[in-house]
Amino acid sequence: MIEMKDVRKHYQNFDLKVSLEVPTGTIVGLVGQNGAGKSTTFKSLLQLIRVDGGEILVDGVDITKENAKETVARKQNIGVALSDSGFSGFLTPQDVCKILKGMYHNFSEAKFNEYCRRLELPMTTKVKELSNGNKAKLKVISALCHGAQFVILDEPTAGLDVVARDTVLQLLRDYMEEAEDRSILISSHISTDLEGLCDSLYLIHKGEIVLSEDTDVLLSEYAVLKVSDEEYNSLDKEHVLKSKKESFGYACLTNQKQYYAENYPNMVIERGNIDDLIMIMALGGQ
């Protein structure tokens, strides 16, 4: 279990205040606009930046209070692929394999080579000559090849075509099935990737978590009500989470789709998704 409890980080023009948890054996998605705080959350969790308050717990132990030796040992069990990091352009995937072998006690060269074949990654091409998609593949592969119990992936499918994205997502599913004690925290701007992969989702906006939900609940019980101004004024808003003004009237996000379907049979009700969460929860005004 990974937990962030009231973790705070202050910058001149931005404040992070986040609480979330990643239970063992699950894939959790973190979604939000650019600049919402996803990368800062990841870096706080990885202790790449010093937080100003709160607790970061791994199986109940606050890792912000551990010593340097404990930190090194713990990071052997973490796999990371951040959107704003990468390898030297003069290295080849073959070189990266050798470097990782020296870094991680449980690194598997055979697994690295298998993943490269599966994702059709050229082993002897320099990183600077790889496409953006192949660079993304290399980061994901590098995060998985030492059997990490906890994996953090920031935009892992960015730059990949549909086929490559599907292969990477299946790779993550297979990785989780290999051992029961693994967990993944992942962000992506491609909502369908997370909808088909994650057990639960957190929406972050302006540095704070504004909604958390199980993915199956989101897809089955959430909906967008599209109503005119007149319909909005007479609407029972008890189960409306947030509304956004539109040219036609209002788009209203609800987690009680059945209630409105039964009580407003002529209303336009559309299935909810992650994009709706971001657009209405983050940008809605009411």
C-alpha positions as CSV (number, residue, x, y, z in Angstrom):
1,M,0.0,0.0,0.0
2,I,1.2,3.4,-1.0
3,E,-0.4,6.4,0.7
4,M,0.0,10.2,0.4
5,K,-1.6,11.9,3.3
6,D,-2.1,15.7,3.1
7,V,1.2,16.0,1.2
8,R,2.0,19.7,0.6
9,K,4.5,21.5,-1.7
10,H,4.6,25.2,-2.1
11,Y,6.0,27.1,-5.1
12,Q,5.7,30.8,-5.8
13,N,2.7,30.4,-8.2
14,F,1.5,26.9,-7.3
15,D,0.5,24.9,-4.2
16,L,0.2,21.1,-4.1
17,K,-2.0,19.5,-1.4
18,V,-2.7,15.9,-2.2
19,S,-4.0,12.8,-0.5
20,L,-4.3,9.5,-2.4
21,E,-3.6,5.8,-2.1
22,V,-2.5,3.0,-4.3
23,P,-3.6,-0.3,-2.8
24,T,-1.4,-3.4,-3.5
25,G,-2.4,-5.3,-6.6
26,T,-4.1,-2.3,-8.3
27,I,-3.5,0.2,-11.1
28,V,-4.5,3.7,-10.2
29,G,-4.8,6.6,-12.7
30,L,-4.0,10.2,-11.9
31,V,-5.7,12.6,-14.4
32,G,-5.9,16.4,-14.9
33,Q,-5.0,19.2,-17.2
34,N,-1.4,20.2,-17.9
35,G,-0.1,22.1,-14.9
36,A,-2.7,20.5,-12.5
37,G,0.0,18.9,-10.4
38,K,0.5,15.4,-11.7
39,S,4.2,15.5,-12.2
40,T,4.7,17.4,-8.9
41,T,2.7,14.6,-7.2
42,F,4.9,11.9,-8.8
43,K,8.2,13.7,-7.9
44,S,6.9,14.2,-4.3
45,L,6.1,10.5,-4.0
46,L,9.6,9.6,-5.4
47,Q,11.2,12.2,-3.1
48,L,12.8,13.9,-6.0
49,I,11.6,17.2,-4.4
50,R,11.3,17.9,-0.7
51,V,7.8,18.3,0.5
52,D,6.7,20.9,2.9
53,G,4.3,18.7,5.0
54,G,2.2,15.6,5.1
55,E,3.1,11.9,5.1
56,I,4.2,9.5,2.4
57,L,3.6,6.0,3.6
58,V,4.8,2.6,2.2
59,D,3.1,-0.2,4.0
60,G,2.4,2.2,6.9
61,V,6.0,3.5,7.2
62,D,6.6,7.2,6.6
63,I,9.4,7.3,4.0
64,T,10.0,11.0,4.5
65,K,11.6,10.1,7.8
66,E,13.8,7.2,6.6
67,N,17.6,7.4,6.4
68,A,19.7,7.4,3.2
69,K,20.4,3.7,3.3
70,E,16.8,2.8,3.7
71,T,15.9,5.0,0.8
72,V,18.4,3.3,-1.5
73,A,17.1,-0.1,-0.5
74,R,13.4,0.9,-1.0
75,K,14.0,2.4,-4.5
76,Q,15.2,-1.1,-5.6
77,N,11.5,-1.9,-5.6
78,I,10.3,1.1,-7.6
79,G,10.1,1.4,-11.4
80,V,9.8,4.9,-12.9
81,A,9.2,6.5,-16.2
82,L,8.6,10.2,-16.0
83,S,7.5,12.4,-18.9
84,D,10.3,14.9,-18.5
85,S,13.2,12.5,-18.1
86,G,15.1,10.2,-20.4
87,F,18.4,8.7,-21.3
88,S,21.5,10.3,-22.9
89,G,21.0,10.6,-26.7
90,F,24.4,8.9,-27.3
91,L,23.3,5.6,-25.6
92,T,21.6,2.7,-27.4
93,P,19.0,0.5,-25.8
94,Q,21.7,-2.1,-25.5
95,D,23.8,0.4,-23.5
96,V,20.8,1.2,-21.3
97,C,20.4,-2.5,-20.6
98,K,24.0,-2.7,-19.2
99,I,23.5,0.4,-17.1
100,L,20.3,-0.9,-15.5
101,K,21.9,-4.2,-14.9
102,G,24.4,-2.4,-12.7
103,M,21.8,-0.4,-10.9
104,Y,19.2,-3.0,-9.9
105,H,19.8,-6.2,-8.0
106,N,16.9,-8.0,-9.6
107,F,17.3,-6.6,-13.1
108,S,16.6,-9.2,-15.8
109,E,18.5,-8.8,-19.1
110,A,16.4,-11.5,-20.6
111,K,13.2,-9.7,-19.7
112,F,14.6,-6.4,-21.1
113,N,15.5,-8.1,-24.4
114,E,12.1,-9.8,-24.5
115,Y,10.2,-6.5,-24.0
116,C,12.4,-4.8,-26.7
117,R,11.5,-7.6,-29.2
118,R,7.8,-7.4,-28.2
119,L,7.7,-3.6,-28.7
120,E,9.9,-3.8,-31.8
121,L,12.6,-1.5,-30.3
122,P,15.9,-1.4,-32.2
123,M,18.7,-2.4,-29.8
124,T,21.6,-0.7,-31.5
125,T,20.1,2.6,-32.5
126,K,21.2,5.7,-30.5
127,V,18.5,7.2,-28.4
128,K,18.8,10.6,-30.2
129,E,17.9,8.8,-33.4
130,L,14.9,7.0,-32.0
131,S,11.4,8.3,-32.7
132,N,9.5,9.9,-29.8
133,G,7.4,6.7,-29.7
134,N,10.4,4.5,-29.3
135,K,11.9,6.7,-26.7
136,A,8.6,6.3,-24.7
137,K,8.8,2.5,-25.2
138,L,12.4,2.5,-23.8
139,K,11.3,4.3,-20.7
140,V,8.5,1.9,-20.0
141,I,10.7,-1.1,-20.6
142,S,13.3,0.2,-18.3
143,A,10.7,0.7,-15.5
144,L,9.6,-2.9,-15.6
145,C,12.7,-5.0,-16.0
146,H,13.7,-5.3,-12.3
147,G,10.4,-6.7,-11.0
148,A,9.5,-3.5,-9.1
149,Q,6.6,-3.8,-6.7
150,F,5.6,-0.2,-7.3
151,V,5.7,1.4,-10.8
152,I,5.1,5.1,-11.5
153,L,4.4,6.0,-15.2
154,D,3.9,9.6,-16.3
155,E,2.4,9.7,-19.8
156,P,3.9,6.3,-20.9
157,T,1.9,6.1,-24.1
158,A,2.6,9.7,-25.3
159,G,3.8,9.7,-28.9
160,L,2.7,6.1,-29.6
161,D,0.4,5.0,-32.4
162,V,-2.7,3.0,-31.7
163,V,-1.0,-0.4,-32.2
164,A,2.0,0.5,-30.0
165,R,-0.2,1.9,-27.3
166,D,-2.2,-1.3,-27.1
167,T,1.0,-3.3,-26.9
168,V,2.3,-1.2,-24.0
169,L,-1.0,-1.4,-22.2
170,Q,-1.1,-5.2,-22.5
171,L,2.5,-5.3,-21.3
172,L,1.3,-3.5,-18.1
173,R,-1.6,-5.9,-17.7
174,D,0.8,-8.9,-18.1
175,Y,3.2,-7.3,-15.6
176,M,0.5,-7.0,-13.0
177,E,-0.6,-10.6,-13.5
178,E,2.9,-12.0,-12.9
179,A,2.8,-11.1,-9.2
180,E,0.1,-10.2,-6.7
181,D,2.1,-7.6,-4.8
182,R,2.6,-5.1,-7.6
183,S,0.9,-1.7,-8.1
184,I,1.0,0.9,-10.7
185,L,0.3,4.7,-10.5
186,I,-0.1,6.1,-14.0
187,S,-1.1,9.3,-15.8
188,S,-2.2,9.8,-19.4
189,H,-3.9,12.3,-21.6
190,I,-5.5,9.5,-23.5
191,S,-8.6,8.8,-21.5
192,T,-9.5,5.5,-23.2
193,D,-6.1,4.1,-22.1
194,L,-6.9,4.6,-18.4
195,E,-10.6,3.6,-18.7
196,G,-9.5,0.2,-19.9
197,L,-6.6,-0.2,-17.6
198,C,-7.1,1.4,-14.2
199,D,-9.0,0.1,-11.2
200,S,-9.6,3.6,-9.8
201,L,-9.0,7.2,-10.8
202,Y,-8.0,10.5,-9.1
203,L,-8.7,13.8,-10.7
204,I,-6.3,16.6,-9.7
205,H,-7.0,20.3,-10.4
206,K,-4.9,23.2,-9.3
207,G,-2.8,21.0,-7.0
208,E,-5.7,19.3,-5.2
209,I,-7.6,16.1,-5.7
210,V,-11.2,17.1,-6.6
211,L,-12.6,13.6,-7.2
212,S,-11.7,10.0,-6.7
213,E,-13.7,7.0,-8.0
214,D,-13.5,3.4,-9.0
215,T,-13.3,3.2,-12.8
216,D,-16.2,0.7,-13.1
217,V,-18.4,3.1,-11.1
218,L,-17.4,6.0,-13.2
219,L,-18.2,4.2,-16.4
220,S,-21.5,2.7,-15.2
221,E,-23.0,5.4,-12.9
222,Y,-21.6,8.7,-14.1
223,A,-23.3,10.7,-16.9
224,V,-23.4,14.1,-18.5
225,L,-26.8,15.7,-18.6
226,K,-27.2,18.2,-21.5
227,V,-30.0,20.7,-20.7
228,S,-31.3,24.0,-21.9
229,D,-31.2,27.1,-19.6
230,E,-34.9,26.5,-18.9
231,E,-34.4,22.8,-18.1
232,Y,-31.4,23.7,-15.9
233,N,-33.5,26.1,-13.8
234,S,-36.1,23.5,-13.1
235,L,-33.6,20.6,-12.6
236,D,-33.3,18.7,-9.3
237,K,-29.6,19.4,-8.7
238,E,-29.2,17.2,-5.6
239,H,-27.2,14.7,-7.6
240,V,-25.3,17.1,-9.8
241,L,-21.6,17.2,-9.0
242,K,-20.7,20.2,-11.2
243,S,-22.1,22.1,-14.1
244,K,-20.5,23.8,-17.0
245,K,-22.1,26.6,-19.1
246,E,-22.4,25.7,-22.8
247,S,-23.8,27.3,-25.9
248,F,-26.9,25.1,-25.7
249,G,-27.4,25.6,-21.9
250,Y,-25.5,23.5,-19.4
251,A,-23.6,20.2,-19.2
252,C,-24.1,18.7,-15.8
253,L,-22.0,15.9,-14.4
254,T,-23.8,13.4,-12.2
255,N,-22.9,10.1,-10.5
256,Q,-26.6,9.1,-10.4
257,K,-27.4,8.4,-14.0
258,Q,-30.3,6.1,-13.2
259,Y,-32.0,8.7,-11.1
260,Y,-32.2,11.2,-13.9
261,A,-33.1,8.6,-16.5
262,E,-36.1,7.6,-14.4
263,N,-37.2,11.1,-13.5
264,Y,-36.4,13.0,-16.7
265,P,-37.1,10.5,-19.5
266,N,-36.8,13.2,-22.2
267,M,-33.5,14.6,-21.1
268,V,-30.3,14.1,-23.1
269,I,-28.1,11.8,-20.9
270,E,-24.6,10.8,-22.2
271,R,-22.3,8.2,-20.7
272,G,-19.6,9.8,-18.5
273,N,-15.9,9.4,-19.2
274,I,-12.6,10.8,-18.0
275,D,-12.6,13.7,-20.5
276,D,-16.0,14.7,-19.0
277,L,-14.5,14.6,-15.5
278,I,-11.7,16.9,-16.5
279,M,-13.8,19.3,-18.5
280,I,-16.7,19.7,-16.1
281,M,-15.1,19.2,-12.7
282,A,-12.0,21.3,-13.5
283,L,-13.5,23.9,-15.8
284,G,-17.1,24.0,-14.6
285,G,-18.3,27.0,-12.7
286,Q,-21.2,25.7,-10.6
